[in-house]
Amino acid sequence: MFKFTSTVDARQYEPKDKHPVILNTFHALKPGETMELLNDHDPKPLHYQFIIEMPDQFEWEYLENGPEVWRVAISKK
């Protein structure tokens, strides 16, 4: 079970704002902290962005896989 430091409900944001808000929230985490991401689609492109830009700096775990809501725990290493 995760203890979330913060939650980003990406469904509230315009598409152009989603990734910046999520990334800013992640960067504000301290090592060992975890954020919860809620989205209305699979955030696979965001996961790829994390892999490319921040390899070995995060852990990504799906908690819910749609079809209406995707929940992901993103932890900072």
Phi and psi in degrees as a GROMACS rama.xvg file:
@    title "Ramachandran Plot"
@    xaxis  label "Phi"
@    yaxis  label "Psi"
@TYPE xy
-94.029  146.146  PHE-2
-106.769  112.431  LYS-3
-85.9149  131.123  PHE-4
-76.9476  -35.4095  THR-5
-154.393  161.572  SER-6
-129.613  135.362  THR-7
-117.168  117.594  VAL-8
-96.5444  92.3417  ASP-9
-64.303  -15.9919  ALA-10
-65.2818  -18.572  ARG-11
-82.0094  -13.0675  GLN-12
-107.462  153.663  TYR-13
-65.1835  148.765  GLU-14
-51.0406  -39.6194  PRO-15
-67.4412  -20.4619  LYS-16
-97.1706  -14.512  ASP-17
-59.7128  -56.9872  LYS-18
-62.4837  -43.7863  HIS-19
-59.7193  -41.281  PRO-20
-64.5378  -45.0791  VAL-21
-63.8402  -45.9078  ILE-22
-65.475  -40.8193  LEU-23
-62.6433  -39.7008  ASN-24
-64.6547  -43.9223  THR-25
-61.5665  -45.6798  PHE-26
-63.3328  -26.261  HIS-27
-77.7818  -13.7887  ALA-28
-69.6727  149.318  LEU-29
-91.6599  156.497  LYS-30
-52.9814  134.261  PRO-31
92.4201  -11.1598  GLY-32
-87.7789  157.131  GLU-33
-131.014  137.468  THR-34
-108.5  154.756  MET-35
-107.973  131.18  GLU-36
-112.188  129.325  LEU-37
-113.695  135.511  LEU-38
-148.575  163.014  ASN-39
-96.9699  4.7771  ASP-40
-151.337  165.788  HIS-41
-63.8983  120.906  ASP-42
-82.26  37.9235  PRO-43
-57.0612  -42.9858  LYS-44
-59.7761  -37.1636  PRO-45
-65.0948  -41.0783  LEU-46
-59.1576  -44.3674  HIS-47
-61.0647  -39.2296  TYR-48
-61.7824  -43.9274  GLN-49
-59.1121  -44.8448  PHE-50
-60.3238  -42.7244  ILE-51
-73.8735  -45.4393  ILE-52
-87.1279  -26.6323  GLU-53
-137.793  53.6507  MET-54
-58.9397  141.06  PRO-55
63.6812  16.5512  ASP-56
-111.179  -0.0140485  GLN-57
-149.61  163.394  PHE-58
-125.59  141.716  GLU-59
-127.505  122.594  TRP-60
-136.208  123.181  GLU-61
-72.3647  132.613  TYR-62
-107.101  -27.1753  LEU-63
-149.567  134.632  GLU-64
-118.118  55.1943  ASN-65
69.6855  -168.54  GLY-66
-82.9268  -15.2759  PRO-67
-99.3934  -33.7032  GLU-68
-132.145  134.368  VAL-69
-110.958  133.324  TRP-70
-122.362  131.407  ARG-71
-132.384  136.113  VAL-72
-96.5048  123.404  ALA-73
-119.38  114.602  ILE-74
-107.408  144.113  SER-75
-94.0544  129.422  LYS-76
